[in-house]
């Protein structure tokens, strides 16, 4: 029967692999040189100082080897922990729902379509139709994450009018206007468009 992999076992397996690379890879030479220098200095110190007890001399000779072995062990553990932490942060960022709203005024953000504008003739009391254009505004919702951004609602909360000098002035709105009749789900790599009701232009 198949069993799920043990996280601790995988972690220590990666540590063992990193330990082997540290012992034989590009970091092995600095460790070996520094350990050798410290070991030689410790042996000279242990032999030259006659007043040191035998246990201290043994400790001076063994300390560099134990410290080097500890460094060889701690460095791979740190490297594996750092790589795993970075991968977890990247995965968490990809799975966090994020949304981007785009409006392309020079592209498909403003759509013009031919329409018939109905007008009432006051003399004949009959409707007349003239050609015109209807415009509607299109915004695009894009999921920036690898998960679906669910239950999105789109509201129009502010309107500004641009005058001939290029200055925008706000137009008072009695309340926010909801642009979607329900909730919208935005899937990854599948942008969702939301359209404003069209405006009648002659």
Buried (B, 14 or more C-beta within 10 A) or exposed (E): EEEEEEEEEEBBEBBEEBBEBBEEEEBEEEBEEBBEEBBEEBBEBBEEEEEBEEEEBEBBBEBBEEBBEEBBEEBBBEBBEEEBEEEEEEEEEEEEBBEEEEEEEEEEBBBEEEBEBEEEEEEEEEEEEEEEBBBBBBBBBBBBBBEEBEEBEBEEEEEEEEEEEEEEEEEEEEEEEEBBEEEBEBEEEEEBEBEBEBEEEE
